[in-house]
Amino acid sequence: MVGEPGDRRVAMFAAAAVAAGLGTPDVFAWRDVLRGGPVPGPGTIVRIDSPGATGLWGSCPPAPAEPGEIAGLAAAHAALAAALDRIAAGGGTLLNPPADILTMGDKRRCHAVLSAAGVPVPEALPAITGWDGLRAAMRAAGWARVFVKPAYGSSASGVLALTATGTRASAITSVERAPDGRLYNNLRVRRYDSETEIAAIVDRLAADGLHVERWFPKAGLGGRTLDLRVVVIAGHPGHVVVRTSRTPMTNLHLGNARGDVADVRAAAGPGRGRPPWTPAYGWPPASPAACTWAWTSCSPRAGAGTPSPRSTPSATCCPASSPTAATPTARRPTPCGRRCSLRSRSPARRGAARRPARRGAARKLARRGVARRPARRGAAGRRADARPDRQP
């Protein structure tokens, strides 16, 4: 193994290898590999584990950083690529190809690979080099909400859930900005409402590259937003984790909670373990209810499968083949041939019971013994009343 001795994942994998009768694996420490130390040689089977929890990236040349500081991300990725090349050149049989590891660590590259394979992903802006460019690109795309992410990194490090309209901007993030301008990871999610501060954070992150995606609200259940982390092996989804939060950040290490997979499935309804826009479902969907879940899962106010008053679609049909095509106001053609909209509808317009009209003025007049004046009926009504056949 290439990992860090004492790391929990390394220990668990070693225990599994022993239980399978393979013996205790040798561990090549990332600390040594990154500095040019020995790597597994020919005749070995090599598992490459993550160095992310070791805190080694701060020591990667040429960008030393303090513990927890968000800096030198591009340099760290380049150092990882060089180390993986050395491991591959060692001659061992690798269980996880270095190219795949590098793709997963590069959000822009990963987004392009998934999109090319037909996997629905949020739309992304072109290359962003700073705050001014980001605002201009958002205006050009007509987007008010985006996720701003460092191109390299994980665990919500440096990620901002940004809302920007007109002259106002706000960002929800775990980034802590020090008085000297340095950025640090912090377990407390916070909100910035000063455009000056947000611009300073974005400009500093942009030095190592940014990936900016359109922000689609997550599904909700039990008053919390949620998303699913699914591990797929050889095409089979073998493990599902429900991550729930009261903020747009659902990463569990930020103090968020695991949800119950059974609760999500029950709320989604029978036969709807995955959204109807996935290719495996095919078209048309089994029922309008299946489409309803696809709509409501995009709403922060809706339970998974439970339409909310502010998110019920105006037609019981499906959004376009990708969730990225549904917008709050646009009406688009859909695979089932109808036109749908995510525009909010008031309860009255959707056929719900109307609230009784206010009668305070009429009651006050009645208590005083004053008859209420009949409503004005307009010229057409007055002409009708004047006809002889309408006289008493």
C-alpha positions as CSV (number, residue, x, y, z in Angstrom):
1,M,0.0,0.0,0.0
2,V,0.9,3.6,-0.5
3,G,-0.6,5.5,2.4
4,E,0.2,6.8,5.8
5,P,1.0,4.4,8.6
6,G,-1.6,4.7,11.4
7,D,-4.3,6.1,9.1
8,R,-7.7,4.5,9.7
9,R,-8.2,3.5,6.1
10,V,-4.8,1.9,5.8
11,A,-5.4,0.0,9.0
12,M,-8.9,-1.2,7.9
13,F,-7.6,-2.3,4.5
14,A,-4.7,-4.1,6.1
15,A,-7.1,-6.0,8.4
16,A,-9.2,-7.0,5.4
17,A,-6.2,-8.3,3.6
18,V,-5.2,-10.4,6.6
19,A,-8.8,-11.7,6.9
20,A,-8.7,-12.7,3.2
21,G,-5.5,-14.7,3.8
22,L,-3.2,-12.3,1.9
23,G,-1.0,-11.4,4.8
24,T,-0.2,-8.0,6.1
25,P,0.6,-5.5,3.3
26,D,3.8,-3.4,3.3
27,V,3.0,0.3,3.7
28,F,5.0,2.9,1.7
29,A,4.5,6.2,3.5
30,W,3.3,9.1,1.4
31,R,5.6,11.3,3.4
32,D,8.5,9.4,1.9
33,V,7.1,8.9,-1.6
34,L,6.4,12.6,-2.1
35,R,10.0,13.4,-1.2
36,G,11.5,10.9,-3.7
37,G,11.6,7.8,-1.3
38,P,11.2,4.2,-2.3
39,V,8.1,2.9,-4.1
40,P,6.6,-0.6,-4.6
41,G,8.6,-2.7,-7.1
42,P,7.9,-5.4,-9.7
43,G,5.8,-8.4,-8.6
44,T,3.7,-6.4,-6.1
45,I,0.0,-5.6,-6.1
46,V,-0.3,-2.0,-5.2
47,R,-3.2,-0.1,-3.6
48,I,-2.8,3.7,-3.7
49,D,-4.6,5.3,-0.8
50,S,-5.4,9.0,-0.3
51,P,-2.8,11.3,1.3
52,G,-5.6,13.9,1.9
53,A,-5.9,13.3,5.7
54,T,-2.2,13.4,6.4
55,G,-1.6,17.1,6.3
56,L,1.3,16.6,3.9
57,W,0.2,19.0,1.2
58,G,1.4,22.1,3.1
59,S,4.9,20.8,2.8
60,C,4.7,20.2,-1.0
61,P,7.2,22.5,-2.8
62,P,7.2,25.1,-4.0
63,A,4.3,26.5,-1.9
64,P,4.8,25.8,1.9
65,A,1.6,26.6,3.9
66,E,0.5,26.7,7.5
67,P,-1.7,23.8,8.8
68,G,-5.2,24.3,7.6
69,E,-4.3,27.0,5.1
70,I,-5.8,26.9,1.6
71,A,-2.8,27.6,-0.5
72,G,-0.6,25.9,-3.1
73,L,-3.4,23.7,-4.4
74,A,-2.1,23.6,-8.0
75,A,1.4,22.8,-6.7
76,A,0.1,20.0,-4.5
77,H,-1.7,18.5,-7.5
78,A,1.4,18.7,-9.6
79,A,3.4,17.0,-6.7
80,L,0.8,14.2,-6.6
81,A,1.1,13.7,-10.3
82,A,4.9,13.4,-10.1
83,A,4.6,10.9,-7.2
84,L,2.1,8.8,-9.1
85,D,4.4,8.7,-12.1
86,R,7.1,7.3,-9.8
87,I,4.8,4.7,-8.3
88,A,3.7,3.6,-11.8
89,A,7.3,3.4,-12.9
90,G,8.1,1.1,-10.0
91,G,6.7,-1.9,-11.9
92,G,4.0,-3.0,-9.5
93,T,0.4,-3.9,-10.6
94,L,-1.7,-0.9,-9.7
95,L,-5.3,-1.5,-8.4
96,N,-6.2,2.2,-9.1
97,P,-4.8,3.8,-12.2
98,P,-3.0,7.1,-11.6
99,A,-4.9,8.8,-14.4
100,D,-8.2,8.2,-12.7
101,I,-6.8,9.5,-9.4
102,L,-5.7,12.7,-11.0
103,T,-9.0,13.1,-12.8
104,M,-10.9,12.8,-9.5
105,G,-8.7,15.5,-8.0
106,D,-9.2,17.9,-10.8
107,K,-12.8,19.2,-10.8
108,R,-12.6,20.8,-14.2
109,R,-11.2,17.6,-15.8
110,C,-13.7,15.4,-13.9
111,H,-16.6,17.5,-15.0
112,A,-15.5,17.3,-18.7
113,V,-15.1,13.5,-18.5
114,L,-18.5,12.9,-16.9
115,S,-20.2,15.3,-19.4
116,A,-18.6,13.5,-22.3
117,A,-19.8,10.2,-21.0
118,G,-23.4,11.4,-20.9
119,V,-23.6,11.7,-17.1
120,P,-25.8,14.7,-16.1
121,V,-23.7,17.3,-14.4
122,P,-24.5,21.0,-13.5
123,E,-23.5,23.5,-16.2
124,A,-20.2,25.1,-15.6
125,L,-18.8,28.6,-16.5
126,P,-15.7,28.9,-18.7
127,A,-12.4,29.6,-17.1
128,I,-12.6,32.2,-14.3
129,T,-9.6,34.2,-13.3
130,G,-11.0,36.5,-10.6
131,W,-14.0,38.2,-9.1
132,D,-14.7,40.6,-11.9
133,G,-14.6,37.9,-14.5
134,L,-16.9,35.7,-12.3
135,R,-19.5,38.4,-12.0
136,A,-19.4,39.1,-15.8
137,A,-19.7,35.4,-16.6
138,M,-22.7,35.0,-14.2
139,R,-24.5,38.0,-15.8
140,A,-23.8,36.6,-19.3
141,A,-25.2,33.2,-18.3
142,G,-28.2,34.7,-16.5
143,W,-27.2,32.9,-13.3
144,A,-27.7,34.4,-9.8
145,R,-26.4,31.4,-7.8
146,V,-23.3,29.3,-8.3
147,F,-20.9,27.1,-6.4
148,V,-17.3,28.4,-6.6
149,K,-14.8,25.6,-6.1
150,P,-11.0,25.4,-6.2
151,A,-10.1,23.4,-9.3
152,Y,-8.0,21.1,-7.1
153,G,-9.1,19.9,-3.7
154,S,-11.8,18.1,-1.7
155,S,-13.9,18.1,1.5
156,A,-15.5,21.5,0.7
157,S,-12.1,23.2,1.1
158,G,-12.4,26.6,-0.4
159,V,-15.9,26.1,-1.7
160,L,-18.4,29.0,-1.7
161,A,-22.1,28.8,-2.3
162,L,-22.4,32.2,-3.9
163,T,-25.5,34.4,-4.6
164,A,-24.9,37.6,-6.6
165,T,-27.6,39.8,-7.9
166,G,-27.2,43.5,-9.0
167,T,-24.9,45.1,-6.5
168,R,-25.4,42.6,-3.7
169,A,-23.5,39.4,-3.0
170,S,-23.4,36.8,-0.3
171,A,-21.5,33.6,0.2
172,I,-21.9,30.6,2.5
173,T,-18.6,28.8,3.1
174,S,-16.3,27.1,5.6
175,V,-13.4,29.5,4.5
176,E,-12.0,31.7,7.2
177,R,-10.3,34.8,6.1
178,A,-7.5,36.0,8.3
179,P,-6.7,39.8,8.7
180,D,-3.6,39.3,6.5
181,G,-5.8,37.9,3.7
182,R,-4.7,34.3,4.1
183,L,-7.5,31.7,3.8
184,Y,-8.0,28.7,6.2
185,N,-10.3,25.8,6.4
186,N,-12.7,26.0,9.4
187,L,-15.3,23.5,10.6
188,R,-17.8,26.4,11.2
189,V,-19.8,27.3,8.1
190,R,-20.2,31.0,7.9
191,R,-21.7,33.7,5.7
192,Y,-20.1,36.7,4.1
193,D,-22.2,39.6,3.0
194,S,-19.5,42.0,2.1
195,E,-18.7,42.0,-1.6
196,T,-15.2,43.3,-0.8
197,E,-14.5,40.3,1.4
198,I,-16.0,37.8,-1.1
199,A,-14.0,39.3,-3.9
200,A,-10.8,39.0,-1.9
201,I,-11.5,35.3,-1.2
202,V,-12.4,34.5,-4.9
203,D,-9.3,36.4,-6.2
204,R,-7.0,34.5,-3.8
205,L,-8.5,31.1,-4.7
206,A,-8.4,31.9,-8.4
207,A,-4.6,31.9,-8.4
208,D,-4.7,28.1,-8.2
209,G,-7.6,27.7,-10.7
210,L,-11.4,27.7,-10.2
211,H,-14.3,25.6,-11.2
212,V,-17.7,27.3,-11.1
213,E,-20.9,25.3,-11.4
214,R,-24.5,26.4,-11.5
215,W,-26.1,26.0,-8.1
216,F,-29.1,23.7,-8.1
217,P,-30.9,23.5,-4.7
218,K,-30.7,20.1,-3.1
219,A,-33.6,17.9,-2.1
220,G,-35.0,18.3,1.4
221,L,-36.4,15.9,4.0
222,G,-37.3,16.5,7.6
223,G,-36.4,20.2,7.5
224,R,-32.8,19.5,6.2
225,T,-31.3,19.6,2.8
226,L,-29.7,16.3,1.6
227,D,-27.7,14.7,-1.0
228,L,-26.5,11.2,-1.7
229,R,-23.0,9.9,-1.8
230,V,-23.1,6.6,-3.9
231,V,-20.2,4.2,-4.4
232,V,-20.6,2.4,-7.7
233,I,-18.4,-0.6,-8.4
234,A,-18.5,-2.3,-11.9
235,G,-21.8,-0.5,-12.6
236,H,-23.5,-1.6,-9.3
237,P,-24.4,1.0,-6.6
238,G,-23.1,-0.9,-3.6
239,H,-23.1,1.7,-0.9
240,V,-25.2,4.8,-0.3
241,V,-24.6,7.6,2.3
242,V,-27.3,10.2,2.9
243,R,-25.7,13.5,4.0
244,T,-28.0,16.1,5.6
245,S,-27.4,19.7,6.5
246,R,-29.0,23.0,7.3
247,T,-26.7,24.7,4.9
248,P,-25.7,24.1,1.3
249,M,-22.6,22.3,2.5
250,T,-23.4,18.6,3.3
251,N,-19.9,17.3,4.0
252,L,-20.1,15.2,7.2
253,H,-16.9,16.6,8.7
254,L,-18.5,20.0,8.9
255,G,-20.8,18.8,11.7
256,N,-23.5,17.6,9.4
257,A,-25.5,14.4,10.0
258,R,-26.0,11.1,8.2
259,G,-29.6,10.5,7.1
260,D,-31.5,7.2,6.8
261,V,-31.5,5.7,3.3
262,A,-34.8,3.9,4.0
263,D,-36.5,7.3,4.9
264,V,-35.3,8.8,1.6
265,R,-36.6,5.8,-0.4
266,A,-39.9,5.8,1.5
267,A,-40.4,9.6,0.7
268,A,-39.4,9.0,-2.9
269,G,-42.0,6.2,-3.3
270,P,-41.9,2.7,-4.6
271,G,-39.7,2.1,-7.6
272,R,-38.1,5.4,-7.5
273,G,-34.7,4.7,-6.0
274,R,-33.1,6.9,-8.6
275,P,-34.3,10.0,-10.4
276,P,-36.2,9.4,-13.7
277,W,-33.7,11.4,-15.7
278,T,-31.0,8.6,-15.4
279,P,-30.5,6.7,-18.6
280,A,-31.3,3.4,-16.9
281,Y,-34.9,4.6,-16.4
282,G,-35.6,5.3,-20.0
283,W,-38.5,7.3,-21.3
284,P,-41.4,7.8,-20.8
285,P,-41.3,7.4,-17.0
286,A,-43.6,4.9,-15.3
287,S,-46.0,7.5,-13.9
288,P,-46.5,11.3,-13.4
289,A,-45.7,10.8,-9.8
290,A,-42.2,9.7,-10.8
291,C,-41.8,13.0,-12.6
292,T,-43.1,14.9,-9.6
293,W,-40.2,13.5,-7.5
294,A,-37.8,14.7,-10.1
295,W,-39.2,18.2,-9.9
296,T,-39.5,18.4,-6.1
297,S,-36.0,17.0,-5.6
298,C,-34.7,20.2,-7.0
299,S,-36.5,22.3,-4.4
300,P,-35.0,23.3,-1.1
301,R,-38.5,23.6,0.4
302,A,-39.7,20.2,-0.8
303,G,-39.4,16.8,0.8
304,A,-38.1,14.2,-1.5
305,G,-41.2,13.2,-3.3
306,T,-43.5,15.6,-1.4
307,P,-44.4,18.7,-3.5
308,S,-44.1,21.9,-1.7
309,P,-46.4,24.9,-2.2
310,R,-43.6,26.9,-3.8
311,S,-42.2,24.2,-6.1
312,T,-45.0,22.2,-7.6
313,P,-44.6,22.1,-11.4
314,S,-47.3,23.6,-13.6
315,A,-47.7,20.3,-15.5
316,T,-47.4,16.7,-14.5
317,C,-44.6,15.8,-16.9
318,C,-40.9,15.5,-16.8
319,P,-38.2,18.1,-17.1
320,A,-35.7,17.8,-19.9
321,S,-33.5,14.8,-19.9
322,S,-31.0,16.4,-17.6
323,P,-31.9,18.2,-14.3
324,T,-29.6,21.0,-15.4
325,A,-32.1,22.0,-18.1
326,A,-34.8,22.9,-15.6
327,T,-34.8,26.6,-14.6
328,P,-37.0,28.5,-12.2
329,T,-38.7,30.5,-15.0
330,A,-38.0,29.0,-18.4
331,R,-40.6,26.8,-20.1
332,R,-38.9,24.0,-22.1
333,P,-40.0,21.1,-24.2
334,T,-39.6,17.7,-22.5
335,P,-39.2,14.1,-23.5
336,C,-42.9,13.4,-22.9
337,G,-43.9,16.1,-25.4
338,R,-45.4,18.6,-23.0
339,R,-44.0,21.9,-21.7
340,C,-43.3,22.3,-18.1
341,S,-42.2,25.1,-15.8
342,L,-40.7,25.4,-12.3
343,R,-42.3,28.8,-11.9
344,S,-43.8,29.0,-8.4
345,R,-47.6,29.0,-8.2
346,S,-49.7,30.3,-5.4
347,P,-52.0,27.9,-3.6
348,A,-55.1,29.6,-5.1
349,R,-53.8,29.4,-8.7
350,R,-53.2,25.7,-8.2
351,G,-56.7,25.0,-7.1
352,A,-56.2,25.0,-3.4
353,A,-58.8,26.5,-1.1
354,R,-58.8,30.3,-1.2
355,R,-58.6,32.3,2.0
356,P,-61.9,33.9,2.9
357,A,-62.3,37.4,1.8
358,R,-61.8,40.2,4.4
359,R,-65.1,41.4,5.6
360,G,-64.1,43.8,8.3
361,A,-65.5,46.9,6.6
362,A,-68.8,45.3,5.8
363,R,-69.3,44.2,9.4
364,K,-68.5,47.6,10.7
365,L,-71.1,49.2,8.4
366,A,-73.7,46.6,9.4
367,R,-73.1,47.3,13.1
368,R,-73.8,51.0,12.5
369,G,-77.0,50.1,10.5
370,V,-75.6,51.4,7.2
371,A,-76.3,49.3,4.2
372,R,-73.3,48.4,2.1
373,R,-73.3,50.0,-1.3
374,P,-73.6,47.5,-4.2
375,A,-70.5,46.9,-6.2
376,R,-70.0,48.9,-9.3
377,R,-70.9,46.8,-12.3
378,G,-69.4,49.0,-15.1
379,A,-71.1,50.4,-18.2
380,A,-72.2,47.0,-19.6
381,G,-74.0,46.1,-16.4
382,R,-75.7,49.5,-16.2
383,R,-76.9,49.2,-19.8
384,A,-78.3,45.7,-19.1
385,D,-80.2,47.0,-16.0
386,A,-81.8,49.8,-18.1
387,R,-83.4,47.3,-20.6
388,P,-87.2,47.0,-20.2
389,D,-87.1,43.2,-19.9
390,R,-84.8,43.5,-16.9
391,Q,-87.2,45.8,-14.9
392,P,-89.1,44.2,-12.0
